[in-house]
Amino acid sequence: MKLCRWIFAGAHVLVALLVLGTSASAGIDDTIRARLQRAVDSVQKAEKIQGVSAAVGMDNDLWSGAAGESFAGRPITTDMVLGIGSNTKTCMASTLLRLQEQGFLKLDEPIRKWLPPHPNIDTTITVRQLLNHTSGIGDYSAEQSYRDACLKDPVRLWTHPDLMALIPKQQFAPGTSGGYCNTNYFLAGLVAQEVSGLSLYQLFRRELFNPLSMDSTRLFPDEEITGELAHRWMGGRDASNGSMNAEWSGAWAAGAVISTSAEMAQFYDALFSGRVLKTESMTQLTAFVGANDYGLGISRKVVSGTTMIGHTGEIRGYSSVMFRVPSLKANIVVLTNSIPSNPLGVAAAVLRVLRDAPTSVNEDGNQRLSTALPGEVYSVEGRYVCSVDTYDELRQLQPGTYAVLAGDTLQLINVSGSGELLLGR
């Protein structure tokens, strides 16, 4: 069950990340860059992450760096492309906001204006409710029939009518609650195509990718991949020999973009510097609602007064985090090529370096637990679990790995069957 949820599950834990690139710059001095590289290398090895590609935009500079391998004997490089999973949702929401600016639609209009009736879709749902996950629509990606079909026939290319037929019953009345749901963004993609007369990949290219010189970024499998695709790993095995068609055509507008860390950092820099959306649209993008503080394709976490805005994502074999840290004026991206893996572990170590604090993983690779409590506990996919005040409360959780946010510190903590707490996996 959990493996299938990895197909393109989104996540809501928001963290800050900086990874060292290879070139010198006035933005970060050589000493900090060296400490960042050691931290990234150490976490990649300690967490046994197959490969990491990461980038940061800060002080008008862009760095990118990599650690680990695509496969044995082939190191990950910064120009390799990887899946970004549910970070696609930020692209989708930004594109619809641009279409609203151009007069193609209004986000508060009901989707029935552009989509045919469906027995399991409330006719009053608005485009905005799709984008902030308050529509109440059921999630087709969680349906057993969908998961079974993807595993049984990995070469399948899902058609949009196929996916429409899988949408389950309405979960709650529109606007009365919130619930993360990939169907919302599938429908948002259909609306974008209907109002513009273009395919979604053409829209992404016209509105975002081409103007921002994101030459390697693609909506797969609608477009052919350019550049070298990093091998994807599932459960410690190279899964690159199998087809990606079923999972990725099913993900589509909710999670099927492939890119490099540097190009996604370019996107975040353009988005938060006002080069993608007008001020009013950015206000709408960051109008956070509900317990998860979700806006339009982006979410927010405030930790000890520090606001971090962004998204995380997973799609079969890839995991990603992308964030804006307003207090640092930094745009941060990390991509990995394995599931399970956790870019949050890299984020925790690098954030400490960025803030001139000790890293949570020592340079010799030895791990130590340093999270101060109370804190908030999340699953490694980013779902909120609970709040805890003591380590004893952590020990009561089901065995597994959790992300714990306490103060300004994020750490991955493994709870063993005996209740022992260890850093990382």
C-alpha positions in Angstrom: 0.0 0.0 0.0 2.7 2.5 1.0 4.7 1.7 -2.1 1.8 2.8 -4.3 1.3 6.0 -2.3 4.9 6.8 -3.3 3.8 7.1 -6.9 3.2 10.8 -6.7 2.3 11.6 -3.1 2.6 15.3 -2.2 3.8 16.5 1.2 3.5 19.4 3.5 6.6 19.5 5.7 8.4 22.7 4.9 12.2 23.0 5.5 15.1 25.1 4.3 18.0 23.7 2.3 21.2 24.9 0.8 23.7 22.8 -1.1 27.2 23.8 -2.2 28.0 24.2 -5.9 31.4 23.9 -7.4 32.1 27.5 -8.4 33.2 30.4 -6.2 30.9 33.4 -5.7 30.6 36.4 -3.5 27.3 35.1 -2.2 28.8 32.5 0.1 32.5 32.4 1.1 34.8 29.5 0.5 34.7 28.4 4.2 30.9 28.1 4.2 30.8 26.3 0.8 33.3 23.8 2.1 31.2 23.1 5.3 28.1 22.8 3.2 29.7 20.3 0.9 30.9 18.2 3.8 27.5 18.3 5.3 25.8 17.2 2.1 28.3 14.4 1.5 28.0 13.2 5.1 24.2 13.1 5.1 24.1 11.4 1.7 26.4 8.7 2.9 24.9 8.3 6.4 21.3 8.2 5.1 22.4 5.9 2.2 20.7 8.2 -0.3 21.5 6.9 -3.8 22.0 10.3 -5.3 21.3 14.0 -4.6 21.1 16.9 -7.0 20.5 20.3 -5.3 20.6 24.0 -6.0 20.1 27.3 -4.2 19.5 30.8 -5.3 20.8 33.4 -2.8 22.3 36.9 -3.0 21.7 37.0 -6.8 23.7 33.9 -7.3 22.9 30.3 -8.2 24.8 27.3 -7.0 24.2 23.6 -7.8 25.8 20.5 -6.4 25.5 16.7 -6.5 26.5 13.8 -4.3 26.1 10.0 -4.8 25.4 8.0 -7.9 22.9 7.6 -10.7 24.1 4.0 -10.8 27.3 2.1 -10.0 30.2 4.0 -11.6 28.1 6.9 -12.8 28.0 9.8 -10.3 25.0 12.1 -10.2 25.7 15.3 -12.0 24.0 18.7 -11.8 22.8 18.6 -15.4 20.9 15.3 -15.0 17.1 15.4 -14.9 15.0 13.9 -12.2 11.3 13.7 -11.4 10.0 16.5 -9.1 6.7 14.7 -8.2 4.1 17.0 -6.5 6.3 20.0 -6.9 4.6 20.0 -10.3 1.6 21.5 -8.5 3.4 24.8 -8.0 3.9 25.0 -11.8 0.2 24.1 -12.4 -1.1 26.7 -10.0 1.2 29.4 -11.3 0.1 28.7 -14.9 -3.6 29.0 -14.0 -2.9 32.3 -12.2 -1.2 33.6 -15.3 -4.2 32.5 -17.4 -6.4 34.4 -14.9 -4.2 37.5 -15.4 -4.7 37.2 -19.1 -8.5 37.0 -18.8 -9.0 33.4 -19.8 -10.8 32.5 -16.5 -11.5 33.5 -12.9 -10.4 31.1 -10.2 -13.7 31.6 -8.3 -15.8 30.4 -11.2 -17.2 26.8 -11.0 -15.4 24.1 -13.0 -18.7 23.1 -14.6 -18.0 25.9 -17.1 -15.3 23.9 -18.7 -15.7 20.3 -17.6 -18.5 17.8 -18.4 -20.8 16.6 -15.6 -19.4 13.7 -13.4 -21.5 11.8 -10.9 -18.8 12.1 -8.2 -17.9 15.8 -8.7 -20.0 18.6 -7.0 -21.0 21.1 -9.7 -20.3 24.1 -7.4 -16.6 23.4 -7.0 -14.4 26.3 -8.1 -10.9 26.3 -9.7 -9.5 27.9 -6.5 -10.9 25.0 -4.4 -9.1 22.6 -6.7 -5.8 24.4 -6.2 -6.0 24.8 -2.4 -7.4 21.2 -1.8 -10.7 22.3 -0.4 -12.9 20.8 -3.1 -13.7 17.6 -1.3 -13.2 15.5 -4.4 -12.1 11.9 -3.9 -8.5 10.9 -4.9 -8.3 8.5 -7.8 -4.6 7.9 -7.1 -5.6 6.3 -3.8 -7.9 3.9 -5.5 -6.8 0.2 -5.4 -7.9 -0.2 -9.0 -5.5 2.5 -10.1 -2.6 1.2 -8.1 -3.2 -2.3 -9.3 -3.4 -1.2 -12.9 -0.1 0.8 -12.7 1.7 -2.2 -11.2 0.1 -4.7 -13.6 0.7 -2.7 -16.8 3.6 -0.2 -16.3 3.7 0.7 -20.0 0.1 1.9 -20.0 -0.6 5.4 -21.0 -3.6 6.6 -19.1 -6.1 8.7 -21.0 -7.9 11.5 -19.4 -11.3 9.7 -19.7 -9.7 6.7 -18.1 -8.7 8.7 -15.1 -12.0 10.5 -14.9 -13.7 7.1 -14.6 -11.7 6.3 -11.5 -12.7 9.4 -9.5 -14.4 8.1 -6.3 -17.2 9.7 -4.4 -17.1 13.2 -3.0 -15.4 13.2 0.4 -16.9 16.5 1.9 -18.9 19.5 0.7 -16.7 22.0 -1.2 -15.1 24.7 1.0 -16.1 23.0 4.3 -12.8 21.2 4.9 -9.4 20.4 3.4 -7.8 17.2 2.0 -4.7 16.8 -0.1 -5.9 15.2 -3.3 -4.2 14.6 -6.7 -7.5 14.6 -8.5 -7.7 18.3 -7.8 -4.7 19.0 -10.0 -5.6 16.5 -12.7 -8.9 18.5 -13.1 -7.0 21.8 -12.9 -4.9 20.6 -15.8 -8.0 19.8 -17.8 -9.5 23.3 -17.1 -6.2 24.9 -18.2 -6.3 23.1 -21.5 -9.9 23.9 -22.1 -9.7 27.6 -21.5 -6.4 28.1 -23.4 -6.9 25.7 -26.3 -3.4 24.4 -25.8 -2.1 21.1 -24.4 -0.7 21.3 -20.8 2.9 20.9 -21.9 2.5 23.7 -24.4 1.1 25.9 -21.7 3.9 25.1 -19.3 6.4 25.8 -22.0 4.7 29.1 -23.1 4.0 30.5 -19.6 7.0 29.2 -17.6 9.7 27.0 -19.1 10.7 29.0 -22.2 10.6 32.5 -20.7 12.7 31.2 -17.8 15.2 29.3 -20.0 14.3 26.0 -18.4 15.5 24.1 -21.4 15.7 20.6 -19.7 12.3 20.8 -17.9 9.6 18.6 -19.4 6.1 17.3 -18.7 6.6 13.5 -19.1 5.5 11.5 -21.1 3.7 14.2 -23.1 7.2 15.5 -24.1 10.4 13.6 -24.8 13.1 13.9 -22.1 16.2 15.8 -23.1 19.4 15.3 -21.3 20.4 12.3 -19.1 17.7 11.0 -16.8 19.1 9.9 -13.5 18.5 6.2 -12.8 15.6 5.8 -10.3 15.9 3.3 -7.4 13.1 1.6 -5.5 13.8 -0.3 -2.3 17.5 -0.4 -3.0 17.2 -1.8 -6.5 17.8 0.0 -9.8 14.3 0.4 -11.3 15.3 2.2 -14.5 14.8 -0.8 -16.8 11.0 -0.7 -16.3 8.6 1.7 -18.0 7.5 4.9 -16.3 4.5 5.5 -18.5 1.7 4.3 -16.2 2.7 6.2 -13.1 3.7 9.4 -14.9 0.8 9.6 -17.3 -1.5 9.0 -14.3 0.3 11.8 -12.3 0.2 14.3 -15.2 -0.7 17.8 -13.9 -0.3 16.6 -10.3 3.2 15.3 -10.5 4.8 14.5 -13.9 7.4 17.3 -14.4 11.0 16.3 -14.9 13.7 18.9 -14.4 17.1 19.7 -12.9 17.7 21.2 -9.5 19.2 24.4 -11.0 16.3 25.0 -13.3 13.8 24.6 -10.5 15.8 27.0 -8.4 15.6 29.4 -11.4 11.8 29.0 -11.3 11.6 29.7 -7.6 13.8 32.8 -8.0 11.6 34.1 -10.8 8.4 33.3 -8.9 9.4 35.1 -5.7 11.1 38.0 -7.4 7.9 38.9 -9.2 8.9 37.8 -12.7 6.2 35.1 -13.1 3.1 36.5 -11.4 1.8 40.0 -10.6 1.5 41.1 -6.9 -2.2 40.3 -6.7 -1.6 36.8 -8.1 1.2 36.2 -5.6 -1.1 37.2 -2.8 -3.6 34.6 -4.0 -0.8 31.9 -4.4 0.2 32.4 -0.8 -3.3 32.7 0.7 -2.8 29.7 3.0 -5.8 27.9 4.4 -6.6 25.0 6.6 -4.6 23.0 9.1 -1.9 22.3 6.5 -1.5 26.0 5.6 -1.9 25.2 2.0 -2.1 28.0 -0.6 -2.4 27.4 -4.4 0.1 24.7 -5.2 2.3 25.7 -2.3 2.3 25.5 1.4 3.8 27.2 4.5 5.4 26.3 7.7 6.3 28.8 10.5 9.0 27.5 12.8 10.1 29.8 15.7 9.1 32.8 13.7 10.8 31.7 10.5 8.5 31.3 7.5 9.3 28.7 4.9 7.2 28.4 1.8 7.2 25.6 -0.8 6.3 22.0 -1.6 7.7 18.5 -1.5 7.0 15.6 -3.8 7.6 12.0 -4.7 7.1 10.0 -7.8 8.2 6.4 -8.5 12.0 6.5 -7.8 12.4 10.2 -7.1 11.9 12.6 -4.2 12.1 16.4 -4.0 11.8 19.4 -1.8 11.7 23.0 -3.0 11.4 26.1 -0.7 11.6 29.8 -0.4 13.0 31.0 2.9 12.0 34.7 3.1 14.2 35.6 6.0 17.3 34.3 4.1 16.0 35.5 0.7 17.0 32.0 -0.5 15.3 29.7 -3.0 16.2 26.1 -2.3 15.8 22.8 -4.2 16.9 19.2 -3.6 16.2 16.2 -5.7 17.0 12.6 -5.0 16.8 9.5 -7.2 15.7 6.9 -4.8 12.6 5.7 -2.8 12.8 5.5 0.1 15.1 8.4 0.6 14.7 11.6 2.4 15.9 15.0 1.2 14.8 16.3 4.6 17.9 14.8 6.2 20.0 16.8 3.8 17.9 19.9 4.6 18.4 19.6 8.3 22.2 19.4 8.1 22.5 22.2 5.6 20.2 24.6 7.4 22.4 24.3 10.4 25.5 25.2 8.3 23.6 28.1 6.7 22.8 29.5 10.1 26.3 28.9 11.3 25.2 26.1 13.8 26.6 22.6 14.3 25.4 20.1 11.8 23.1 17.3 12.9 25.5 14.8 11.3 29.1 15.0 12.3 31.7 15.3 9.6 33.0 11.8 10.4 29.5 10.4 9.7 28.6 9.6 13.3 25.0 10.4 14.1 23.7 12.0 17.2 20.3 13.1 18.4 20.1 16.8 19.1 16.4 17.8 18.5 15.1 19.8 21.4 11.4 19.2 22.2 8.5 20.1 22.2 8.1 19.6 18.4 5.8 18.5 15.6 6.1 15.0 14.1 5.5 14.3 10.4 5.8 11.1 8.3 8.7 11.0 5.9 6.1 11.8 3.2 5.3 15.0 5.0 2.0 14.1 6.6 1.3 15.6 10.1 1.3 12.9 12.7 1.2 14.6 16.1 2.9 17.0 18.5 5.2 15.8 21.2 6.6 17.3 24.4 9.1 14.6 25.4 11.2 11.9 24.0 9.1 9.4 25.8 6.2 10.4 23.6 8.3 9.8 20.6 9.1 6.3 21.8 5.4 5.5 21.9 5.0 6.0 18.1 4.8 3.1 15.8 8.3 1.9 14.7 9.5 3.8 11.7 11.2 7.0 10.5 9.7 10.5 11.3 10.6 14.1 10.5 10.6 16.1 13.8 10.4 19.9 13.7 11.4 21.5 17.0 12.2 25.2 17.1 14.5 25.9 14.2 15.7 22.3 14.0 14.5 19.5 11.6 15.8 16.0 12.1 14.8 12.6 10.9 14.3 10.3 13.9 14.0 6.5 13.7 11.8 4.8 16.3 12.9 1.2 16.7 10.6 -1.6 17.8 12.2 -1.5 21.2 11.5 2.3 21.5 15.2 3.3 20.8 15.5 6.7 19.1 18.2 7.1 16.4 18.9 9.9 14.0 18.0 9.1 10.4 17.0 5.8 9.0 
